[in-house]
Amino acid sequence: MAASVLVDAGFVIALLSRRDRHHTWAVAQSPRLPPPWKTCDAVLSEAFHLLGASGQPALSALLRRGAVVPTFDLG
């Protein structure tokens, strides 16, 4: 198992959207890559935008429980 996992918007969207063509793959990978999944604010912004209003509660829940953690700081 990986000690640290970096996720992009594609993974997050595929995990949360059943309509995404990679949804089954993302769901299968999630137990193999235990949270917290590290990411950056740009990924979260893109995911919130592309998921739309219907997907925002699920992404918010991942953030609240610490499964997805924005950790990248360019500054």
Sequence and secondary structure as in RCSB ss.txt:
>XXXX:A:sequence
MAASVLVDAGFVIALLSRRDRHHTWAVAQSPRLPPPWKTCDAVLSEAFHLLGASGQPALSALLRRGAVVPTFDLG
>XXXX:A:secstr
  S EE  HHHHHHHH TTSTTHHHHHHHTTTS S EEE HHHHHHHHHHHHHHHHHHHHHHHHTTSEEE     
